[in-house]
């Protein structure tokens, strides 16, 4: 637990007519939570098993099953009722059992269970990240639960040489030995379409795969070119989240040391490759060493263009590493506060865009690299992770990389005051549509794939994360929460805003955040703890309310809200000043 200190308290007693956004926030928390209960009753059984045909594979595998609980832990951490956390736990325990019992017949490495030691036997971190997205945020909901603590340590240990059955990591070369990795270690041969697609399955007349394959042969064709998985890959930076969580839970230096050792290896490889992150590292540590010396090789790498998608006949570019790997550098930033880690990503973006060309008076920017050099030129700048990069650096120049400014950023800049209400109304409309579609769903457990209900998941948290926390929506990438503020209910001894309280982060700068807190309950007072960052990583130096400044000098403060009261606080902060922790502020 954190050291004791004199708690700074701010009293907000002036009545405020509850703003429309505040009422919409409370309604979205209530309605989404009620919809989660109905969704769980519809798609899960009494054991917490998903009512579907459990399969292995990149189309409809265990990760997709787990995604039906996506954002449930986040919803609870925002302030949803205990029911949401209870159902998540029931579903997660059921998921682990269901996919430990589920076995493949033809895919060799999952014949004794798709999960082993409560973790996928071996797969890529594109899919690991999706399947673990709810779990890696569970510590924000309740870091004290014994099974969560055990799993957090065990999962990190798979990548730190602590489990002899999972020799994923080579400490001498500081690399994860394959893009396929997990609780049974790395796959050290070329992958086959069967490894990716899973066992043969009847499709026509029974299933409607979301990837649009019309038969099993097309499922195999989907993964025909997904072969080069030996050696390290930027997607493996996803494993750093496991070590991050373990450090935030325990404070043990070994987790911090491993995470930085591995990220530093990627920093060095990127520098050695001219500022462009390579997408294959051979088992001997050489760049491109497992892809004939090609730094751009590997599945989901710089040159990963699928010649023909079987169900469309189209050519598709799938260098998917670029949409997720930057969060690995963000993990190092969270641990150290050193901007140099995310500057690696910014420099790479600049170097890629420096290879632009002009055609018919239009500047075109490359997005892929292969044997022919840079290709896939488009009018939009190469800018994966630009929004996250801006959020981490607060450098306005980064926003120029984006084709258009997100409405959330415009709102924070004071240019789009209608955004909160319109975004919350849109979320409520989406929630209503999802529930209606769920109620009309004609599928049965034996005609349902694991990803069929994903788009109906009612735990809608993206707008709430932006508005309440001043944070980046966590989505399905399997990385920690990045936010400026977080809340706790001292009476309920739980995370999230207390019943009736709403919060709106209205402005962010590099060293300050402005937030309005409202108690929509006209009869009862409320107390709320305001914390700097999801993991207490931001220091609150000073709070200003009603033109009165008060020093804080800690990661959190207490706000007392009178019945129906509300007010605006400005918090002066020092970002990334503290080691991240999952400990609660009491």
C-alpha atoms as one frame of an Amber mdcrd trajectory, in Angstrom:
protein
   0.000   0.000   0.000   1.015   3.627  -0.388   2.638   5.490   2.484   0.323
   7.448   4.722   0.193  11.208   4.237  -1.979  14.123   5.111  -4.898  13.905
   2.708  -5.667  17.118   0.845  -9.413  17.790   0.705 -11.389  20.092  -1.568
 -14.979  20.910  -0.640 -17.472  21.651  -3.425 -20.736  22.731  -1.832 -22.294
  25.108  -4.352 -25.378  23.596  -6.018 -25.147  23.042  -9.772 -28.028  22.046
 -11.999 -26.820  18.702 -13.358 -25.489  19.272 -16.891 -26.898  17.132 -19.661
 -23.535  15.393 -20.136 -23.527  14.401 -16.452 -26.961  12.803 -16.682 -25.950
  11.009 -19.889 -22.793   9.630 -18.271 -24.755   8.223 -15.376 -27.358   6.768
 -17.732 -24.721   5.139 -19.940 -23.067   3.533 -16.901 -26.458   2.256 -15.727
 -27.747   1.055 -19.088 -24.500  -0.591 -20.189 -24.320  -2.459 -16.894 -27.899
  -3.702 -17.206 -27.209  -4.734 -20.801 -24.124  -6.683 -19.675 -26.353  -8.761
 -17.402 -28.713  -9.542 -20.276 -25.831 -10.254 -22.667 -24.251 -12.678 -20.199
 -27.537 -14.509 -19.658 -27.980 -14.788 -23.418 -24.512 -15.978 -24.458 -23.022
 -17.737 -21.406 -24.144 -20.760 -19.423 -24.233 -21.294 -15.663 -20.541 -22.327
 -15.672 -19.454 -19.154 -17.428 -18.808 -21.053 -20.684 -19.523 -19.181 -23.910
 -22.402 -20.784 -25.786 -20.587 -21.400 -29.050 -18.520 -23.986 -30.913 -15.056
 -23.501 -29.377 -12.307 -23.555 -32.001  -8.642 -22.793 -32.365  -7.488 -20.246
 -34.929  -6.965 -16.689 -36.043 -10.529 -16.309 -37.312 -12.684 -17.483 -34.425
 -10.328 -18.726 -31.753 -10.053 -18.372 -27.975  -9.128 -14.693 -28.195 -12.441
 -13.933 -29.867 -14.282 -15.813 -27.140 -12.553 -13.690 -24.503 -13.419 -10.528
 -26.427 -17.031 -11.028 -25.473 -15.890  -9.739 -22.053 -13.912  -6.867 -23.571
 -14.130  -3.652 -21.520 -16.118  -5.225 -18.690 -13.299  -4.651 -16.217 -12.908
  -1.126 -17.587 -16.624  -0.459 -17.187 -16.467  -1.520 -13.549 -13.350   0.586
 -12.945 -15.267   3.613 -14.219 -18.026   3.089 -11.656 -20.380   0.376 -12.905
 -22.078  -1.845 -10.282 -20.411  -4.870  -8.685 -22.556  -7.126 -10.880 -20.378
  -6.318 -13.897 -17.202  -7.428 -12.128 -18.899 -10.545 -10.751 -20.113 -11.608
 -14.194 -16.735 -10.847 -15.760 -15.061 -13.125 -13.224 -17.576 -15.874 -13.843
 -17.049 -15.548 -17.580 -13.262 -15.381 -17.317 -13.064 -18.452 -15.086 -15.408
 -20.255 -17.443 -13.344 -19.143 -20.446 -10.126 -20.510 -18.973 -11.748 -23.855
 -18.199 -13.594 -24.081 -21.516 -10.499 -23.524 -23.629  -8.298 -25.698 -21.448
 -10.778 -28.517 -22.085 -11.116 -27.670 -25.799  -8.669 -29.621 -27.933  -7.686
 -29.681 -31.555  -7.486 -32.845 -33.607  -5.174 -31.754 -36.429  -3.445 -28.596
 -35.170  -0.471 -30.214 -33.425   0.346 -27.860 -30.556  -3.211 -27.579 -29.149
  -4.113 -31.283 -29.084  -3.770 -31.410 -25.298  -5.740 -28.220 -24.785  -5.902
 -24.806 -26.409  -4.918 -23.306 -23.052  -2.254 -24.626 -20.720  -1.608 -23.172
 -17.291  -4.553 -20.852 -18.007  -2.844 -19.219 -21.014  -2.865 -19.865 -24.784
  -0.393 -22.603 -25.674   1.222 -20.573 -28.459  -0.005 -17.885 -30.814   0.907
 -14.387 -31.942   0.557 -11.229 -29.877  -1.971  -9.736 -32.263  -4.341 -12.384
 -30.929  -2.871 -12.747 -27.433  -3.436  -9.034 -26.913  -7.059  -9.224 -27.956
  -7.762 -12.216 -25.753  -6.088 -10.664 -22.705  -7.524  -7.154 -23.037 -10.074
  -7.534 -20.249  -7.661  -9.411 -17.992  -4.813  -6.898 -18.191  -7.207  -4.229
 -16.891  -8.587  -6.430 -14.117  -6.078  -4.943 -11.699  -7.791  -1.574 -12.117
 -10.974  -3.234 -10.879  -9.575  -5.350  -8.051  -5.844  -6.025  -7.709  -6.362
  -7.963  -4.463  -8.083 -11.050  -5.883  -5.819 -14.070  -5.323  -6.271 -15.728
  -8.719  -5.566 -12.476 -10.518  -2.350 -12.045  -8.561  -1.231 -15.605  -9.272
  -1.982 -15.326 -12.972  -0.299 -11.959 -13.278   2.948 -13.426 -11.959   2.629
 -16.661 -13.926   1.883 -14.981 -17.236   4.847 -12.626 -16.909   7.029 -15.583
 -15.981   6.346 -17.243 -19.328   8.453 -14.494 -20.934  11.143 -14.125 -18.287
  12.640 -17.601 -18.215  10.775 -18.606 -15.059   8.961 -21.585 -16.606  11.121
 -24.297 -18.225   8.129 -25.410 -20.325   7.886 -21.940 -21.869  11.363 -21.051
 -23.181  10.048 -18.047 -25.096  12.835 -15.629 -24.203  16.503 -15.717 -25.117
  18.247 -13.517 -22.528  21.565 -13.566 -24.390  20.086 -12.002 -27.528  17.227
 -10.264 -25.668  14.601 -11.646 -28.004  11.393 -13.612 -27.959  12.218 -16.560
 -30.163   9.090 -16.759 -32.293   6.025 -14.801 -33.222   4.091 -17.864 -32.009
   4.688 -18.063 -28.268   2.812 -18.882 -25.088   2.589 -21.256 -22.150   4.152
 -24.122 -24.116   6.919 -21.994 -25.530   7.796 -20.842 -29.054   7.007 -22.431
 -32.411  10.379 -22.762 -34.131   9.283 -23.799 -37.606   7.361 -22.116 -40.373
   3.658 -21.869 -39.599   1.123 -23.599 -41.809  -2.362 -22.478 -42.800  -3.654
 -25.242 -40.511  -1.813 -23.697 -37.539  -3.599 -20.431 -38.188  -7.037 -21.606
 -39.378  -7.643 -24.450 -36.938  -9.211 -27.833 -37.580 -11.540 -28.418 -40.543
 -15.057 -27.168 -39.933 -18.408 -27.237 -41.684 -19.355 -23.712 -42.773 -21.940
 -23.509 -45.558 -25.455 -23.505 -44.152 -24.203 -23.556 -40.564 -21.877 -20.628
 -39.823 -21.347 -17.137 -41.194 -17.671 -16.373 -40.438 -17.020 -12.692 -39.813
 -13.962 -12.891 -42.073 -16.383 -13.883 -44.878 -14.919 -17.263 -45.808 -17.476
 -19.444 -47.562 -15.839 -22.787 -46.818 -12.921 -24.269 -44.902 -10.668 -24.193
 -47.952 -11.042 -20.423 -48.054 -10.111 -20.278 -44.383  -6.874 -22.063 -45.255
  -6.334 -19.759 -48.228  -6.767 -16.755 -45.919  -3.609 -17.851 -44.092  -1.671
 -19.259 -47.045   1.106 -16.669 -46.748   1.254 -16.580 -42.959   4.411 -18.678
 -42.729   7.387 -16.615 -41.499   6.939 -16.571 -37.744  10.334 -17.752 -36.466
  12.379 -15.086 -34.683  11.411 -11.928 -32.876   8.764  -9.493 -34.104   7.564
  -6.061 -32.897   4.166  -7.528 -32.053   5.932  -9.404 -29.257   6.247  -6.081
 -27.455   2.737  -6.964 -26.289   4.352  -9.289 -23.764   5.710  -6.258 -21.925
   2.194  -5.580 -20.637   2.403  -8.765 -18.582   5.595  -7.551 -16.917   4.130
  -4.061 -16.506   1.104  -5.453 -14.696   3.300  -7.639 -12.504   5.447  -4.658
 -11.539   2.422  -2.444 -10.838   1.000  -5.240  -8.692   4.113  -6.197  -6.752
   6.710  -3.467  -7.171   9.308  -6.191  -7.734  12.313  -4.916  -9.627  12.720
  -8.050 -11.767   9.627  -7.170 -13.794  10.801  -3.630 -14.432  14.273  -4.864
 -15.348  13.009  -7.401 -17.891  10.565  -4.981 -19.510  13.209  -2.308 -20.031
  15.789  -4.864 -21.164  13.437  -6.077 -23.882  12.216  -2.641 -24.992  15.797
  -1.354 -25.030  16.660  -4.198 -27.392  14.020  -2.931 -29.816  15.268   0.645
 -29.420  18.743  -0.527 -30.405  17.491  -2.623 -33.329  15.523   0.316 -34.656
  18.568   2.580 -34.454  20.720  -0.051 -36.160  18.147  -0.256 -38.967  18.311
   3.429 -39.813  15.495   4.477 -37.487  12.945   2.027 -38.967  11.825  -0.770
 -36.662  12.598  -4.137 -38.287   9.893  -6.791 -38.367  12.109  -9.855 -38.142
  15.012 -10.637 -35.841  16.720 -13.975 -36.368  17.401 -16.426 -33.584  21.029
 -15.280 -33.669  19.922 -11.712 -32.970  20.580 -10.417 -36.484  18.113  -8.119
 -38.209  16.164 -10.147 -40.776  18.040 -13.255 -39.715  15.058 -15.591 -40.094
  13.834 -14.015 -43.369  16.868 -14.239 -45.667  18.311 -11.054 -44.208  15.220
  -8.986 -44.995  14.525  -6.556 -42.132  11.035  -6.055 -43.536  10.097  -9.750
 -43.537   7.759 -11.711 -41.320   4.022 -12.156 -40.956   2.364  -8.782 -40.269
   5.677  -7.137 -41.195   6.576  -4.210 -43.457   6.257  -6.331 -46.612   3.278
  -8.421 -45.569   0.992  -7.946 -48.558  -1.454 -10.765 -49.191  -1.579 -11.238
 -52.983  -5.190 -12.437 -53.215  -7.850 -12.557 -50.520  -9.821 -15.702 -51.449
 -13.302 -14.335 -50.848 -12.773 -10.951 -52.568  -9.894 -11.462 -54.994  -8.331
  -8.245 -53.661  -4.741  -7.485 -52.706  -4.522  -6.497 -49.035  -1.702  -4.909
 -47.027  -1.535  -6.330 -43.505   1.476  -4.852 -41.724  -0.492  -5.042 -38.512
   2.510  -4.544 -36.188   2.338  -0.793 -36.695  -1.062  -0.476 -35.042   0.060
  -2.052 -31.750   3.815  -2.160 -31.254   4.060   1.496 -30.207   2.254   0.648
 -26.972   5.298  -1.401 -25.953   7.357   1.792 -25.973   4.488   3.410 -24.062
   4.914   0.771 -21.359   8.547   1.816 -20.945   7.412   5.444 -20.697   4.959
   4.524 -17.936   7.740   2.801 -16.011  10.449   5.410 -16.409   8.895   8.721
 -17.437  11.524   8.897 -20.187  10.173  10.373 -23.406  13.062   8.844 -25.367
  11.120   5.614 -25.601   8.217   7.061 -27.548  10.527   9.373 -29.507  11.732
   6.195 -31.240   8.278   5.832 -32.764   8.052   9.495 -33.730  11.419   9.368
 -35.469  10.342   6.284 -37.386   7.190   8.009 -38.617   9.247  10.980 -39.798
  11.733   8.756 -41.596   8.992   6.855 -43.407   7.230  10.030 -44.516  10.546
  11.462 -45.761  10.256   8.930 -48.601   7.195  10.668 -50.046   6.741  11.291
 -53.729   4.581  13.615 -55.829   2.172  12.471 -58.533  -0.099  14.857 -60.448
   0.633  17.537 -57.892  -0.400  15.335 -54.969   2.081  14.341 -52.270   1.942
  10.610 -51.581   3.413   8.844 -48.575   4.566   5.209 -48.378   3.040   2.732
 -45.939   4.831  -0.523 -46.862   8.355  -1.674 -47.706   9.395  -4.749 -49.663
  11.901  -6.057 -52.168  10.944  -3.201 -54.489  11.524  -0.567 -51.811   8.794
   1.687 -50.446   5.304   1.108 -51.811   1.588   1.501 -51.053   1.761   5.266
 -51.515  -1.261   7.205 -50.272  -2.238  10.868 -49.792  -2.407  10.313 -46.026
   0.818  10.508 -44.082   2.151   7.349 -42.500   0.981   7.928 -38.934   0.139
   4.781 -36.941  -0.080   5.572 -33.260  -0.036   9.329 -33.880  -2.882  10.020
 -31.464  -1.159   8.017 -28.726   2.136   9.725 -29.532   0.500  13.130 -29.125
  -1.076  12.058 -25.854   2.243  10.845 -24.461   4.296  13.832 -25.619   1.667
  16.603 -25.721   3.550  17.931 -28.733   1.083  19.761 -30.969   3.167  19.088
 -34.066   2.279  15.406 -33.847  -1.350  16.255 -34.567  -0.319  17.411 -38.033
   0.296  13.770 -38.898  -3.408  12.988 -38.626  -5.618  13.433 -41.714  -8.173
  15.151 -39.496  -8.326  16.201 -35.876 -10.400  13.847 -33.694 -13.444  15.506
 -32.194 -12.263  14.632 -28.698  -9.077  16.636 -29.235 -11.067  19.512 -30.703
 -13.262  19.464 -27.606 -10.235  19.584 -25.324  -8.973  22.519 -27.386 -12.258
  24.348 -26.769 -13.381  24.103 -30.399 -16.143  21.476 -30.195 -18.276  22.034
 -27.074 -21.091  19.783 -28.329 -18.870  16.690 -28.480 -19.585  15.227 -25.000
 -23.354  15.230 -25.356 -23.356  14.046 -28.960 -20.839  11.277 -28.283 -22.732
  10.005 -25.238 -26.030  10.077 -27.109 -24.401   8.106 -29.932 -23.165   5.518
 -27.426 -26.635   5.137 -25.956 -28.065   4.693 -29.443 -25.395   2.073 -30.203
 -26.179   0.286 -26.959 -29.859   0.179 -27.794 -29.128  -1.190 -31.280 -26.822
  -3.893 -29.907 -29.375  -5.118 -27.409 -32.102  -5.163 -30.036 -29.910  -7.216
 -32.380 -28.967  -9.582 -29.559 -32.632 -10.208 -28.800 -33.229 -11.046 -32.477
 -30.144 -13.262 -32.803 -31.353 -16.540 -34.401 -28.148 -18.513 -33.825 -27.943
 -21.482 -31.480 -24.855 -22.637 -29.556 -24.011 -25.185 -32.256 -24.331 -22.632
 -35.082 -22.457 -19.840 -33.319 -18.753 -19.069 -33.609 -16.921 -17.435 -30.729
 -16.667 -14.044 -32.425 -20.300 -13.850 -33.529 -21.441 -11.861 -30.458 -18.362
  -9.598 -30.320 -20.040  -6.675 -32.040 -22.978  -6.924 -29.622 -20.857  -6.601
 -26.466 -22.630  -3.848 -24.486 -19.622  -2.698 -22.404 -19.193   0.575 -24.298
 -16.433   2.536 -22.585 -14.553   4.526 -25.221 -16.334   7.866 -24.775 -16.522
   7.481 -21.003 -12.763   6.898 -20.878 -12.119  10.041 -22.888 -14.551  12.292
 -21.052 -14.305  11.049 -17.468 -10.617  10.170 -17.312  -9.092  12.303 -20.041
  -7.759   8.982 -21.290  -7.094   6.899 -24.371  -9.736   4.214 -24.952  -8.164
   0.854 -24.219  -9.927  -1.060 -26.986  -8.719  -4.555 -27.830  -4.959  -4.118
 -28.123  -4.069  -5.690 -24.765  -2.203  -2.740 -23.246  -2.563  -0.690 -20.046
  -4.833   2.292 -19.566  -3.314   5.699 -20.281  -5.264   8.479 -18.627  -4.787
  11.721 -16.691  -7.247  11.096 -13.881  -8.880   8.177 -12.171 -11.495   8.026
  -9.393 -12.201   5.986  -6.283 -15.166   5.719  -3.965 -13.796   5.910  -0.384
 -17.106   4.860   1.164 -17.577   1.877  -1.130 -13.851   1.048  -0.953 -13.811
   0.457  -4.667 -12.622   2.099  -7.892 -14.783   4.376 -10.017 -16.962   7.369
  -9.336 -19.481   6.948  -6.504 -23.169   6.577  -7.301 -24.548   9.819  -8.746
 -21.159  11.418  -9.485 -20.121  12.419 -12.996 -16.835  13.822 -14.282 -15.802
  15.725 -17.392 -12.165  16.380 -18.273 -12.391  19.607 -20.257  -8.789  20.526
 -20.941  -5.393  18.838 -21.056  -1.975  20.433 -21.298   1.470  19.024 -20.654
   1.331  20.070 -17.004  -2.341  20.569 -16.115  -5.801  19.062 -16.370  -9.173
  20.758 -15.887 -12.088  18.646 -14.696 -15.666  19.351 -13.653 -17.124  17.081
 -10.968 -20.868  16.939 -10.365 -23.004  15.189  -7.768 -26.274  14.568  -9.583
 -27.908  13.361  -6.351 -29.811  16.348  -4.867 -30.230  14.669  -1.470 -26.988
  12.945  -0.491 -23.405  14.234  -0.330 -20.658  12.251  -2.000 -16.911  11.907
  -1.542 -14.600  10.976  -4.398 -10.851  10.442  -4.537  -9.183  11.911  -7.624
  -5.946  10.207  -8.649  -3.308  11.302 -11.120  -3.138   8.615 -13.796  -4.454
   5.079 -14.002  -1.530   3.794 -11.926  -0.850   6.883  -9.767   1.985   7.692
 -12.156   1.159  11.415 -12.303   1.924  13.671  -9.355  -0.714  16.272  -8.467
   1.291  19.312  -7.466  -1.515  21.780  -6.854  -5.286  22.131  -7.108  -7.167
  25.334  -7.893 -10.864  25.731  -7.081 -12.744  29.027  -7.075  -9.445  30.843
  -7.660  -7.991  29.375  -4.466  -4.773  27.406  -4.912  -3.869  24.576  -2.592
  -0.665  22.508  -2.689  -1.104  18.727  -2.942   2.240  17.055  -3.541   0.800
  13.568  -3.932  -0.815  11.284  -6.493  -4.355  11.894  -5.246  -6.689  14.184
  -3.353 -10.153  13.958  -1.805 -13.127  15.917  -3.099 -16.255  16.353  -0.988
 -19.370  17.100  -3.036 -22.456  18.470  -1.332 -25.938  17.337  -2.418 -26.474
  18.462  -6.005 -23.147  20.305  -5.956 -20.599  20.673  -8.720 -17.537  22.647
  -9.660 -14.476  22.897 -11.851 -10.988  21.986 -10.622  -7.670  22.710 -12.275
  -4.912  20.315 -11.287  -1.293  21.179 -11.925   0.592  17.945 -12.422   3.947
  16.403 -13.169   3.373  13.534 -15.558   5.086  10.154 -15.159   6.647  11.217
 -11.856   5.841   8.073  -9.855   6.412   4.334 -10.311   3.119   2.835 -11.528
   1.125   0.933  -8.943  -2.169  -0.942  -8.799  -2.510  -0.173  -5.081  -5.652
   1.674  -4.075  -5.271   5.045  -2.294  -6.102   3.848   1.208
